């Protein structure tokens, strides 16, 4: 998703671009009731944050990787080896 402010409800075409899911998948999901949406007249508005939560996709940034702790290997004599 882009860094722009996202609206929670998007048309199928907009949600397709935002999520990367196909228009076919989103349309069929609306008809089957598996994609969270609202219908206004003939237009389906998909609740994108709820859809991403139901798919198990998080929108949060992952935590940065920490460097590993320094590991000291002990030789047979009990002294650290380089």
C-alpha positions in Angstrom: 0.0 0.0 0.0 1.1 3.5 -0.6 2.0 6.1 2.0 -1.1 8.2 1.1 -4.0 8.3 3.5 -6.2 5.4 2.6 -10.0 5.6 2.8 -11.5 2.6 4.5 -14.1 2.0 1.9 -13.0 1.7 -1.7 -14.6 0.6 -4.9 -13.6 -2.8 -6.3 -11.2 -1.2 -8.8 -9.5 1.0 -6.1 -9.3 -1.9 -3.6 -7.8 -4.1 -6.4 -5.0 -1.5 -6.8 -4.5 -1.1 -3.0 -4.5 -4.7 -2.0 -3.1 -6.4 -5.1 -6.1 -8.8 -5.2 -7.8 -9.4 -8.5 -11.1 -7.8 -9.4 -12.6 -11.2 -9.9 -11.7 -12.3 -6.4 -13.1 -9.2 -4.9 -16.3 -9.3 -6.9 -16.9 -13.0 -6.1 -16.2 -12.3 -2.5 -18.8 -9.5 -2.4 -21.4 -11.8 -4.0 -20.6 -14.7 -1.7 -20.4 -12.4 1.4 -16.8 -13.4 2.3 -15.4 -9.9 1.5 -16.5 -7.1 4.0 -18.4 -4.6 1.9 -21.3 -2.2 1.6 -23.5 -1.9 -1.5 -24.8 1.5 -2.6 -27.0 1.1 -5.6 -25.0 -1.0 -8.1 -21.6 -0.1 -6.6 -19.8 -2.2 -4.0 -17.5 -0.4 -1.5 -15.0 -2.7 0.1 -13.9 -2.2 3.7 -10.2 -2.6 3.0 -8.8 -2.5 6.6 -11.4 -5.2 7.6 -10.5 -7.3 4.5 -6.8 -7.1 5.3 -7.5 -8.2 8.9 -9.6 -11.1 7.7 -6.8 -12.2 5.4 -4.3 -12.0 8.3 -2.3 -9.2 6.7 -1.0 -6.6 9.1 -0.5 -3.0 8.0 2.0 -2.3 10.8 5.7 -2.1 10.1 7.7 -5.1 11.3 10.2 -4.5 14.1 13.7 -3.8 12.8 16.1 -6.7 13.1 18.4 -6.6 16.1 22.0 -7.5 15.7 22.8 -10.8 17.4 24.3 -10.8 20.8 28.1 -11.2 20.9 28.8 -14.9 21.3 32.0 -16.0 22.9 33.3 -19.5 22.2 35.2 -21.2 24.9 38.2 -23.4 24.0 39.1 -26.6 25.7 41.2 -24.8 28.3 38.3 -22.6 29.3 39.7 -19.5 27.5 37.9 -17.6 24.8 38.9 -18.5 21.3 39.2 -15.7 18.6 
